[in-house]
Amino acid sequence: MQASGHAQASGGSAFGPASNPVLFVHGYNGDPGNWNTMADRFTTDGWPSSHLDRWSYDSRQSNATTAQQLSAEVDRLLAATGATKVDIVSHSMGGLSSRYYLKNLGGTAKVDAWVSLGGPNHGTDSANSCFDASCTEMRIGSDFLAALNSGDESPGSPRYATWWSPCDTVINPDSSVSVSGAANTRTACLGHMALLTDATVYAQTRDMINR
């Protein structure tokens, strides 16, 4: 909440010269349409369509593979917009590939702010019932998560923030979402997908990245 208040105090509610393009990373079995409500709100607040990238990928593959593809997409977005850094807003499993990119693929030099909405950053028991490569990586205690969370969970200069809901039945336990070194915010009683459309979560996310 401190991040939100600081941004509001510094006029961070609308697109400006210092604003970065936003790269949206959906979760398992998600698609770019998951971001329509949030992207429309960013548009209303002044972000041009060129700066709102609703990216898609094969969510069944390893998050490490997705991170390599994400790296290429960040470079494409920077070249297309002329920006020097991007802001990443992720939902659910999208937080894992984007964190892998930051930790292992040099992403900290190209990302200003990273957001995880309902991310299984320390695993979820929901992944016990699916068997794709990405699902096994989301399981509590997986080798992938052990490596991702080893050492500094929020490396480099980017600003990190998470939002978690006490009513999210997909991410269990709720404490999985929080990342050490990040601004971790509890939301109202929201379902897993409602994190994408809640107006308060949007405003807090916008103000956190836009400062």
C-alpha positions as a Markdown table, in Angstrom:
| # | Residue | x | y | z |
|---|---|---|---|---|
| 1 | Met | 0.0 | 0.0 | 0.0 |
| 2 | Gln | 2.9 | 2.3 | 0.6 |
| 3 | Ala | 3.9 | 2.1 | -3.1 |
| 4 | Ser | 0.4 | 3.1 | -4.1 |
| 5 | Gly | 0.3 | 6.1 | -1.9 |
| 6 | His | 3.7 | 7.3 | -3.0 |
| 7 | Ala | 2.7 | 7.0 | -6.6 |
| 8 | Gln | -0.6 | 8.9 | -6.1 |
| 9 | Ala | 1.4 | 11.6 | -4.3 |
| 10 | Ser | 3.7 | 12.0 | -7.2 |
| 11 | Gly | 1.0 | 12.1 | -9.8 |
| 12 | Gly | 1.3 | 8.6 | -11.1 |
| 13 | Ser | -2.3 | 8.1 | -12.2 |
| 14 | Ala | -1.9 | 8.9 | -15.9 |
| 15 | Phe | 0.5 | 8.1 | -18.7 |
| 16 | Gly | 3.4 | 10.6 | -19.0 |
| 17 | Pro | 6.8 | 11.0 | -20.5 |
| 18 | Ala | 8.4 | 8.7 | -17.8 |
| 19 | Ser | 5.8 | 5.9 | -18.3 |
| 20 | Asn | 6.9 | 2.6 | -19.6 |
| 21 | Pro | 5.2 | 0.2 | -22.0 |
| 22 | Val | 3.4 | -2.6 | -20.1 |
| 23 | Leu | 3.9 | -6.3 | -21.0 |
| 24 | Phe | 1.1 | -8.5 | -19.7 |
| 25 | Val | 1.9 | -12.1 | -19.0 |
| 26 | His | -1.2 | -14.4 | -18.5 |
| 27 | Gly | -1.3 | -17.6 | -16.5 |
| 28 | Tyr | -1.8 | -21.3 | -17.1 |
| 29 | Asn | -4.4 | -21.9 | -19.8 |
| 30 | Gly | -4.8 | -18.1 | -20.1 |
| 31 | Asp | -4.9 | -15.9 | -23.2 |
| 32 | Pro | -4.4 | -12.3 | -24.1 |
| 33 | Gly | -8.2 | -11.6 | -23.6 |
| 34 | Asn | -7.7 | -12.1 | -19.9 |
| 35 | Trp | -6.2 | -8.6 | -19.9 |
| 36 | Asn | -8.9 | -6.8 | -21.8 |
| 37 | Thr | -10.5 | -5.0 | -18.8 |
| 38 | Met | -7.2 | -3.9 | -17.3 |
| 39 | Ala | -5.8 | -2.8 | -20.7 |
| 40 | Asp | -8.9 | -0.8 | -21.4 |
| 41 | Arg | -8.4 | 1.0 | -18.1 |
| 42 | Phe | -4.8 | 1.7 | -19.0 |
| 43 | Thr | -6.1 | 3.1 | -22.3 |
| 44 | Thr | -8.6 | 5.3 | -20.5 |
| 45 | Asp | -5.7 | 6.6 | -18.4 |
| 46 | Gly | -3.7 | 7.6 | -21.4 |
| 47 | Trp | -1.5 | 4.6 | -22.4 |
| 48 | Pro | -1.3 | 4.3 | -26.2 |
| 49 | Ser | -2.1 | 0.8 | -27.6 |
| 50 | Ser | 1.5 | 0.5 | -28.7 |
| 51 | His | 2.5 | 0.5 | -25.0 |
| 52 | Leu | 0.1 | -2.3 | -24.0 |
| 53 | Asp | 1.3 | -5.7 | -25.0 |
| 54 | Arg | -1.1 | -8.5 | -24.3 |
| 55 | Trp | 1.4 | -11.2 | -25.0 |
| 56 | Ser | 0.6 | -14.9 | -25.4 |
| 57 | Tyr | 2.6 | -18.2 | -25.1 |
| 58 | Asp | 2.1 | -21.9 | -24.8 |
| 59 | Ser | 1.4 | -22.3 | -21.1 |
| 60 | Arg | 2.0 | -26.0 | -21.0 |
| 61 | Gln | 5.7 | -25.7 | -21.7 |
| 62 | Ser | 8.4 | -25.2 | -19.0 |
| 63 | Asn | 8.4 | -21.7 | -17.5 |
| 64 | Ala | 12.1 | -21.6 | -18.3 |
| 65 | Thr | 11.2 | -21.9 | -22.0 |
| 66 | Thr | 8.5 | -19.3 | -21.7 |
| 67 | Ala | 11.1 | -17.0 | -20.0 |
| 68 | Gln | 13.4 | -17.2 | -23.1 |
| 69 | Gln | 10.4 | -16.3 | -25.3 |
| 70 | Leu | 9.5 | -13.5 | -22.9 |
| 71 | Ser | 13.1 | -12.1 | -23.2 |
| 72 | Ala | 12.6 | -11.8 | -27.0 |
| 73 | Glu | 9.2 | -10.2 | -26.6 |
| 74 | Val | 10.7 | -7.6 | -24.2 |
| 75 | Asp | 13.4 | -6.7 | -26.7 |
| 76 | Arg | 10.7 | -6.5 | -29.5 |
| 77 | Leu | 8.6 | -4.2 | -27.3 |
| 78 | Leu | 11.5 | -1.9 | -26.4 |
| 79 | Ala | 12.5 | -1.6 | -30.1 |
| 80 | Ala | 8.9 | -0.9 | -31.2 |
| 81 | Thr | 8.3 | 1.8 | -28.6 |
| 82 | Gly | 11.8 | 3.3 | -28.3 |
| 83 | Ala | 11.6 | 2.8 | -24.5 |
| 84 | Thr | 14.5 | 1.8 | -22.4 |
| 85 | Lys | 12.5 | -0.3 | -19.9 |
| 86 | Val | 9.2 | -2.1 | -19.6 |
| 87 | Asp | 6.8 | -2.8 | -16.8 |
| 88 | Ile | 5.7 | -6.4 | -16.4 |
| 89 | Val | 2.2 | -7.2 | -15.1 |
| 90 | Ser | 1.7 | -10.9 | -14.6 |
| 91 | His | -1.3 | -13.1 | -13.5 |
| 92 | Ser | -1.0 | -16.4 | -11.8 |
| 93 | Met | 1.7 | -18.6 | -13.4 |
| 94 | Gly | 2.9 | -15.7 | -15.5 |
| 95 | Gly | 4.7 | -14.5 | -12.5 |
| 96 | Leu | 7.1 | -17.5 | -12.6 |
| 97 | Ser | 8.4 | -17.2 | -16.2 |
| 98 | Ser | 8.8 | -13.4 | -15.7 |
| 99 | Arg | 10.7 | -13.9 | -12.4 |
| 100 | Tyr | 12.9 | -16.5 | -14.1 |
| 101 | Tyr | 13.6 | -13.9 | -16.8 |
| 102 | Leu | 14.6 | -11.3 | -14.2 |
| 103 | Lys | 16.7 | -13.7 | -12.2 |
| 104 | Asn | 18.4 | -15.7 | -14.9 |
| 105 | Leu | 18.2 | -14.0 | -18.3 |
| 106 | Gly | 19.3 | -10.4 | -17.7 |
| 107 | Gly | 15.8 | -9.0 | -17.3 |
| 108 | Thr | 16.6 | -6.8 | -14.4 |
| 109 | Ala | 18.4 | -4.4 | -16.8 |
| 110 | Lys | 15.2 | -4.0 | -18.9 |
| 111 | Val | 12.4 | -4.1 | -16.4 |
| 112 | Asp | 11.4 | -1.1 | -14.2 |
| 113 | Ala | 8.6 | -2.7 | -12.3 |
| 114 | Trp | 7.3 | -6.3 | -11.9 |
| 115 | Val | 3.8 | -7.1 | -10.7 |
| 116 | Ser | 2.4 | -10.5 | -9.7 |
| 117 | Leu | -1.4 | -10.8 | -9.3 |
| 118 | Gly | -2.2 | -14.1 | -7.6 |
| 119 | Gly | 1.1 | -15.7 | -8.5 |
| 120 | Pro | 2.1 | -19.2 | -7.2 |
| 121 | Asn | 5.5 | -17.8 | -6.3 |
| 122 | His | 6.1 | -20.5 | -3.7 |
| 123 | Gly | 3.8 | -23.2 | -5.2 |
| 124 | Thr | 0.2 | -24.2 | -5.0 |
| 125 | Asp | -1.6 | -27.5 | -4.3 |
| 126 | Ser | -3.8 | -26.8 | -7.3 |
| 127 | Ala | -0.9 | -27.9 | -9.5 |
| 128 | Asn | -1.0 | -31.4 | -8.1 |
| 129 | Ser | -3.9 | -32.3 | -10.4 |
| 130 | Cys | -2.3 | -31.2 | -13.7 |
| 131 | Phe | 0.8 | -32.7 | -15.4 |
| 132 | Asp | 2.2 | -30.4 | -18.0 |
| 133 | Ala | 5.8 | -29.3 | -17.5 |
| 134 | Ser | 4.6 | -26.0 | -16.3 |
| 135 | Cys | 2.3 | -27.6 | -13.8 |
| 136 | Thr | 4.9 | -29.7 | -12.1 |
| 137 | Glu | 7.0 | -26.6 | -11.7 |
| 138 | Met | 4.1 | -24.9 | -9.8 |
| 139 | Arg | 3.9 | -27.7 | -7.3 |
| 140 | Ile | 5.0 | -26.8 | -3.7 |
| 141 | Gly | 8.6 | -27.9 | -3.2 |
| 142 | Ser | 9.4 | -28.3 | -7.0 |
| 143 | Asp | 13.0 | -28.1 | -8.1 |
| 144 | Phe | 12.0 | -25.1 | -10.3 |
| 145 | Leu | 10.6 | -23.1 | -7.4 |
| 146 | Ala | 13.5 | -24.0 | -5.1 |
| 147 | Ala | 16.0 | -22.6 | -7.7 |
| 148 | Leu | 13.8 | -19.6 | -8.4 |
| 149 | Asn | 13.5 | -18.7 | -4.8 |
| 150 | Ser | 17.0 | -19.4 | -3.8 |
| 151 | Gly | 19.0 | -16.3 | -2.6 |
| 152 | Asp | 17.4 | -13.0 | -3.4 |
| 153 | Glu | 13.7 | -13.3 | -4.4 |
| 154 | Ser | 13.6 | -9.8 | -5.8 |
| 155 | Pro | 17.0 | -9.3 | -7.4 |
| 156 | Gly | 18.4 | -6.2 | -9.1 |
| 157 | Ser | 17.0 | -2.7 | -9.4 |
| 158 | Pro | 13.3 | -3.4 | -10.5 |
| 159 | Arg | 10.5 | -2.6 | -8.1 |
| 160 | Tyr | 8.6 | -5.7 | -7.1 |
| 161 | Ala | 5.0 | -5.9 | -6.0 |
| 162 | Thr | 2.4 | -8.7 | -5.4 |
| 163 | Trp | -1.4 | -8.7 | -4.8 |
| 164 | Trp | -3.0 | -11.7 | -3.1 |
| 165 | Ser | -6.6 | -12.5 | -2.1 |
| 166 | Pro | -7.7 | -14.3 | 1.0 |
| 167 | Cys | -10.5 | -15.8 | -1.2 |
| 168 | Asp | -8.3 | -17.1 | -4.0 |
| 169 | Thr | -9.0 | -20.8 | -4.2 |
| 170 | Val | -6.5 | -21.5 | -7.0 |
| 171 | Ile | -3.4 | -20.4 | -5.1 |
| 172 | Asn | -3.1 | -22.5 | -1.9 |
| 173 | Pro | -1.7 | -21.4 | 0.5 |
| 174 | Asp | -2.5 | -17.7 | 0.1 |
| 175 | Ser | 1.0 | -16.9 | 1.5 |
| 176 | Ser | 2.5 | -18.4 | -1.7 |
| 177 | Val | 2.0 | -15.1 | -3.6 |
| 178 | Ser | 4.2 | -12.9 | -1.4 |
| 179 | Val | 7.8 | -12.4 | -2.5 |
| 180 | Ser | 10.5 | -11.4 | -0.1 |
| 181 | Gly | 11.6 | -7.8 | -0.9 |
| 182 | Ala | 8.4 | -6.9 | -2.7 |
| 183 | Ala | 5.5 | -4.7 | -1.7 |
| 184 | Asn | 2.9 | -7.4 | -0.9 |
| 185 | Thr | -0.7 | -6.3 | -0.8 |
| 186 | Arg | -3.8 | -8.2 | 0.5 |
| 187 | Thr | -6.8 | -7.5 | -1.6 |
| 188 | Ala | -10.5 | -7.7 | -0.8 |
| 189 | Cys | -12.2 | -11.1 | -1.0 |
| 190 | Leu | -11.6 | -11.7 | -4.7 |
| 191 | Gly | -11.6 | -14.8 | -6.8 |
| 192 | His | -8.5 | -15.8 | -8.8 |
| 193 | Met | -9.7 | -14.3 | -12.1 |
| 194 | Ala | -11.3 | -11.3 | -10.4 |
| 195 | Leu | -7.8 | -10.0 | -9.6 |
| 196 | Leu | -7.7 | -9.1 | -13.4 |
| 197 | Thr | -10.9 | -7.0 | -13.4 |
| 198 | Asp | -11.1 | -5.5 | -9.9 |
| 199 | Ala | -11.0 | -1.6 | -10.1 |
| 200 | Thr | -9.0 | -1.2 | -6.9 |
| 201 | Val | -6.3 | -3.7 | -7.9 |
| 202 | Tyr | -6.0 | -2.0 | -11.2 |
| 203 | Ala | -5.6 | 1.5 | -9.6 |
| 204 | Gln | -3.0 | 0.2 | -7.2 |
| 205 | Thr | -1.1 | -1.7 | -9.9 |
| 206 | Arg | -1.2 | 1.4 | -12.2 |
| 207 | Asp | 0.1 | 3.7 | -9.5 |
| 208 | Met | 2.8 | 1.2 | -8.5 |
| 209 | Ile | 4.3 | 0.8 | -11.9 |
| 210 | Asn | 3.8 | 4.5 | -13.0 |
| 211 | Arg | 6.3 | 6.3 | -10.8 |
